[in-house]
């Protein structure tokens, strides 16, 4: 079931299990799909992300983007006659572990055309290395430092972390809430959205009545729960790991004082939803939790193509493949690979040092440009000498001067079963205005 405005839809959840369906990270990933390729040598897109460790769910999210993209590209004859293959590299969520693996990748991989991944944890260490090596990186790193990015080979596919926090504040303001509590884990990943929440609450003239930090994986958060409840918030804005959130909100329920919970995009994951819904129970979870995610939920030819490619790539992504149909991160990673492929076609080169400057040329809007929604369509239009604007599964992929693709966000009610109801959209313009 596809996503529709103001209607219940199937939401792809970030699975923390089932990674075995993808093969081991060190194995040859392949690109999937047939299509007629010439005798030219294959080219490689590396998925550099955590497949193991505390952030292991990132591997499944990334695979559900890059493998479907490779399938679609190869079905259309590849990139300039080259078949695209995927090489998964496990960062283990630890920059110290990731760096030697990346150095090996760069030293030993022929025809490496790009990288997808390099998220918040490992990005600051790895992105400079890839940039120095003139390798294009399509990233989900959310740190504010990339808001004015200085790396020419770095491209961010999702809104910066603070933008998600500002969107949460806007959604709370629309509901007339004036008293807000922030409850965030102390880990670096959870802290990313907090500045946006604090800034948004202030700029929206709401009152921050509590700002509580949770050290992950403690047996109890009773003092923190009591501190929040004593402040009498009308809504809680939150991000932490799933077990931590389950303990905190479970103890809050025990005291009988639940209030609406707005979760960041990172909470719309199986690893968060499952433990928290278990702690609250289905009825209370469905009543109180709302997730704020990137993207504008609407059906487009690009989204249809993505869903078809995910289904065709079922053997390469965590099972069931249908869980990824609406995942905003997977859609963004898929778009990133398609954008690279179209830029190579436009540049008539697979060299990152050449095609990098064409990325904005195939994504930016402009007079006389043809809107395209698939690699095959874009490849065909380029072959006819036309200029194109790629509209992706995640929506328009418009990069600013700092190589950031921003976009809208959406508020959704997410049930324990994974069904989501889209409640409304927070536009990029509204986020930028408040931010």
C-alpha positions in Angstrom: 0.0 0.0 0.0 1.5 3.3 -1.0 1.7 6.6 0.9 -1.2 9.1 0.4 -1.9 12.4 2.0 -4.2 12.2 5.0 -4.7 8.5 4.5 -3.4 5.3 6.1 -0.5 3.9 4.2 2.3 1.4 4.5 5.4 2.9 6.1 8.7 1.3 5.5 10.4 0.8 8.9 14.1 0.6 9.5 14.6 -3.0 10.5 17.2 -3.9 13.0 17.0 -7.5 12.0 17.1 -9.5 8.8 20.4 -8.2 7.5 21.3 -11.7 6.5 19.2 -11.2 3.4 21.8 -8.8 2.2 24.8 -11.1 2.5 27.7 -10.2 4.6 29.2 -6.8 4.3 32.5 -8.1 3.1 31.0 -10.1 0.3 30.7 -9.0 -3.3 27.5 -7.1 -3.4 26.6 -7.2 -7.1 24.3 -4.9 -8.7 21.3 -7.0 -9.5 19.2 -6.9 -12.6 19.8 -7.9 -16.1 19.6 -5.5 -19.0 22.1 -5.5 -21.9 25.5 -4.2 -20.9 28.4 -4.0 -23.3 31.8 -5.6 -22.7 32.9 -2.6 -20.6 34.2 -3.4 -17.1 31.8 -3.0 -14.2 31.9 0.1 -12.0 31.5 0.2 -8.2 29.4 2.2 -5.8 30.5 1.6 -2.2 27.9 1.5 0.6 30.0 2.8 3.5 27.8 2.4 6.5 27.3 0.4 9.8 26.2 -3.1 9.1 27.2 -4.3 12.6 27.5 -2.6 16.0 25.0 -0.3 17.7 24.0 1.3 14.5 23.6 -1.9 12.5 20.1 -0.9 11.3 21.8 1.6 9.0 23.1 -1.2 6.7 19.6 -2.4 5.9 18.4 1.2 5.2 21.2 1.8 2.9 21.0 -1.5 1.0 17.3 -0.8 0.4 18.3 2.3 -1.5 21.5 1.3 -3.4 20.6 -2.2 -4.6 17.2 -1.1 -6.1 19.0 1.8 -7.8 21.6 -0.5 -9.2 18.9 -2.8 -10.4 17.1 0.0 -12.2 20.3 1.3 -13.8 21.4 -2.1 -15.0 18.0 -2.8 -16.4 18.4 0.3 -18.6 21.7 -0.9 -19.9 24.0 0.5 -17.3 25.9 3.7 -17.1 27.7 4.5 -20.4 27.6 0.8 -21.1 29.1 -0.1 -17.6 27.2 -2.4 -15.2 26.9 -0.9 -11.7 27.9 -3.1 -8.8 27.5 -2.4 -5.0 30.4 -3.0 -2.6 29.2 -2.9 1.1 31.8 -1.6 3.6 31.0 -2.1 7.3 32.0 0.9 9.4 30.7 -0.8 12.5 29.6 2.6 13.6 33.1 3.3 14.8 35.3 5.8 12.9 38.5 4.1 14.1 37.4 0.8 12.6 36.1 2.4 9.5 39.2 4.4 8.5 41.5 1.5 7.6 38.6 -0.2 5.7 38.1 2.9 3.7 41.8 3.3 3.0 41.8 -0.3 1.7 38.8 0.4 -0.4 40.5 3.3 -2.0 43.7 1.5 -2.6 42.3 -1.7 -4.0 39.0 -1.0 -5.8 39.1 -0.4 -9.5 36.4 1.9 -11.1 35.1 3.2 -7.8 32.7 5.9 -9.0 31.0 6.9 -5.7 30.1 6.3 -2.1 26.7 6.2 -0.4 26.5 6.4 3.4 29.0 8.1 5.7 26.4 9.0 8.3 26.6 11.1 11.5 29.0 8.8 13.4 31.7 8.1 10.8 31.1 10.9 8.4 33.4 13.5 10.0 36.3 11.1 9.8 35.6 9.6 6.4 34.3 12.5 4.3 37.6 14.4 4.2 39.4 11.2 3.1 37.0 10.6 0.2 37.1 14.3 -0.7 40.9 14.3 -0.9 40.6 11.2 -3.1 38.1 13.0 -5.4 35.4 10.4 -4.7 31.7 11.6 -4.7 29.9 10.9 -1.4 26.1 10.9 -1.2 25.6 11.2 2.6 23.0 11.3 5.4 25.4 13.0 7.8 23.2 15.5 9.7 25.8 17.7 11.5 25.4 21.4 11.3 29.0 21.7 10.1 27.8 20.6 6.6 25.1 23.3 6.4 28.0 25.4 4.9 29.9 22.4 3.6 33.3 23.1 2.2 33.9 19.7 0.6 33.2 19.8 -3.2 32.7 16.0 -3.4 30.2 15.8 -0.5 26.5 15.9 -1.2 23.8 15.6 1.6 20.6 13.9 0.6 18.5 14.6 3.7 17.7 17.8 5.7 20.3 18.6 8.4 19.4 17.4 11.9 18.3 20.8 13.2 15.7 21.1 10.4 13.9 18.1 11.8 13.8 19.7 15.2 12.4 22.9 13.8 9.7 20.9 11.9 8.7 19.4 15.2 8.4 22.8 16.8 6.2 24.0 13.9 4.0 21.0 14.2 3.6 21.6 17.9 2.8 25.3 17.3 0.1 24.3 14.8 -1.6 22.3 17.6 -1.6 25.2 20.0 1.0 23.7 22.4 2.9 26.3 24.4 4.7 24.1 27.0 7.3 21.7 25.6 9.7 19.2 27.2 12.8 18.0 25.3 13.9 14.4 26.2 17.0 13.4 24.3 19.7 10.7 24.7 23.2 11.9 25.4 24.7 9.9 22.5 25.9 12.0 19.5 23.2 10.6 17.1 20.3 11.7 19.4 21.8 15.1 20.1 21.8 16.1 16.5 18.2 17.3 16.4 18.2 18.9 19.8 19.5 22.3 18.7 16.8 22.5 16.1 14.2 21.7 18.7 15.5 24.3 21.2 15.8 27.0 18.4 12.3 26.2 17.0 10.6 26.3 20.4 12.2 29.7 21.1 11.4 31.1 17.7 7.8 29.9 17.9 7.4 31.6 21.2 6.7 28.4 23.1 8.0 27.7 26.6 10.7 25.0 27.1 9.6 23.8 30.5 12.1 20.9 30.7 15.3 19.8 28.9 16.2 16.3 30.1 19.2 14.2 29.0 19.1 10.4 29.1 22.3 8.4 29.5 21.6 5.4 27.4 20.6 2.0 28.7 20.1 2.8 32.4 17.8 0.4 34.4 15.6 3.3 35.5 14.9 7.0 34.6 12.5 7.7 37.4 14.1 11.0 38.5 14.1 12.2 34.9 10.5 11.2 34.5 9.4 13.0 37.6 11.3 16.1 36.5 9.5 16.2 33.2 6.1 15.6 34.8 6.7 18.3 37.4 7.1 20.8 34.6 3.6 19.9 33.2 4.5 19.8 29.5 1.8 19.6 26.8 4.1 17.7 24.4 7.4 15.9 24.6 9.9 16.1 21.8 12.3 13.2 21.8 15.1 11.0 20.4 17.1 8.3 22.0 17.8 4.6 21.4 14.8 2.3 21.6 15.5 0.5 24.9 16.3 3.9 26.6 13.0 5.4 25.4 11.1 2.3 26.3 12.3 2.5 29.9 11.6 6.2 30.2 8.1 6.2 28.7 7.3 3.0 30.4 8.0 4.6 33.8 6.0 7.6 32.7 3.0 5.4 31.9 3.3 3.8 35.3 2.8 7.2 36.9 -0.3 7.6 34.8 0.6 10.9 33.1 1.3 10.4 29.4 1.3 13.4 27.1 1.7 13.6 23.3 5.1 12.4 22.1 6.7 13.9 19.0 9.6 11.8 17.8 12.4 12.8 15.3 12.9 11.0 12.0 15.3 8.6 13.8 12.4 7.3 15.9 10.5 6.0 12.9 12.5 2.7 13.1 11.7 -0.8 14.1 14.5 -0.6 16.7 12.7 2.3 18.4 9.0 1.6 17.7 9.0 -2.0 18.8 10.4 -1.5 22.4 8.5 1.7 23.0 5.2 0.3 21.7 5.8 -2.7 23.9 6.3 -0.5 27.0 3.3 1.7 26.3 0.9 -0.8 24.9 -0.7 -0.6 21.5 -3.6 1.7 22.4 -1.5 4.3 24.2 1.3 4.2 21.6 -1.1 4.8 18.8 -2.7 7.6 20.7 0.3 9.5 21.9 3.1 9.0 19.4 3.7 11.1 16.2 6.8 10.8 14.0 8.2 13.8 12.1 10.0 12.6 8.9 11.6 14.1 5.8 9.9 14.1 2.5 6.5 15.0 1.1 4.2 11.9 1.0 2.8 11.7 -2.5 2.8 9.1 -5.3 5.0 10.0 -8.3 6.5 7.9 -11.2 9.8 8.0 -9.3 8.2 6.5 -6.2 6.5 3.8 -8.3 9.8 3.0 -10.0 11.5 2.8 -6.6 8.9 0.4 -5.1 9.2 -1.8 -8.2 13.0 -1.9 -8.0 12.8 -2.8 -4.3 10.5 -5.7 -5.1 12.9 -6.9 -7.8 15.8 -6.6 -5.5 14.2 -8.6 -2.7 17.1 -11.0 -2.4 19.5 -8.1 -1.8 17.6 -6.2 1.0 16.4 -7.2 4.5 13.1 -9.1 4.4 10.3 -8.3 3.9 11.2 -6.0 1.0 7.9 -4.2 1.2 9.0 -2.6 4.5 11.2 -0.2 2.6 8.7 1.2 0.3 8.2 4.5 2.2 11.4 4.7 4.2 12.8 8.3 3.7 16.4 7.3 4.1 16.3 4.4 1.7 14.5 6.6 -0.9 17.1 9.3 -0.5 20.0 6.8 -0.9 18.2 5.4 -4.0 17.9 8.9 -5.4 21.6 9.6 -4.7 22.7 6.7 -6.8 20.4 7.6 -9.6 21.6 11.2 -9.6 25.2 10.0 -9.8 24.3 7.8 -12.7 22.5 10.6 -14.6 25.4 13.0 -13.9 27.8 10.4 -15.5 25.6 10.1 -18.5 25.4 13.9 -18.9 29.2 14.3 -18.4 30.0 11.3 -20.7 32.4 10.1 -18.0 32.5 7.8 -15.1 35.3 9.7 -13.4 34.1 11.5 -10.2 36.4 14.4 -10.9 34.5 14.9 -14.2 30.9 14.1 -13.4 30.8 15.7 -10.0 30.1 19.1 -11.5 27.2 17.7 -13.5 25.2 16.6 -10.4 23.5 19.9 -10.0 23.0 20.1 -13.8 20.7 17.0 -13.7 18.8 18.0 -10.6 18.3 21.7 -10.6 15.1 23.1 -12.0 15.3 25.4 -15.0 13.5 26.8 -18.1 13.3 24.2 -20.9 14.4 21.3 -18.7 12.6 18.0 -19.0 11.4 16.5 -15.7 12.4 12.9 -15.4 11.6 10.3 -12.8 13.7 7.3 -13.6 17.2 6.6 -14.8 16.0 5.2 -18.1 13.9 8.2 -18.8 16.7 10.6 -17.9 19.3 8.6 -19.9 17.0 8.7 -23.0 16.4 12.5 -22.7 20.1 13.2 -22.3 20.9 11.0 -25.3 18.6 13.3 -27.3 20.6 16.3 -26.2 18.0 17.6 -23.7 18.6 19.1 -20.3 16.9 17.3 -17.4 15.6 17.8 -13.9 15.5 14.6 -11.9 12.5 14.2 -9.5 13.3 11.4 -7.1 11.4 8.9 -5.0 12.0 11.3 -2.1 10.8 14.3 -4.2 12.8 17.0 -5.9 16.6 16.6 -5.2 17.6 20.3 -5.3 21.0 20.9 -3.9 22.0 24.4 -2.7 25.4 26.0 -3.0 26.6 23.9 -0.1 25.4 20.7 -1.7 22.5 20.2 0.7 19.2 18.9 -0.5 16.6 20.2 1.9 12.9 19.4 1.1 9.7 19.2 3.1 8.9 17.2 6.2 5.7 15.3 7.2 4.0 14.5 10.4 2.7 10.9 10.7 0.9 8.8 13.2 2.7 5.4 13.2 1.0 2.3 14.6 2.7 -0.6 16.1 2.1 -2.6 13.0 3.9 0.0 10.8 0.8 1.5 9.2 1.1 5.3 9.1 -1.4 8.0 8.7 0.0 11.2 7.2 -1.3 14.1 9.2 0.2 17.0 7.3 3.3 18.5 5.7 5.8 21.1 7.1 7.2 22.8 4.0 10.8 23.7 3.5 9.9 27.3 3.3 8.2 27.2 6.7 11.2 25.5 8.2 13.7 28.0 6.8 11.5 30.9 7.9 11.3 29.8 11.5 15.0 28.6 11.5 
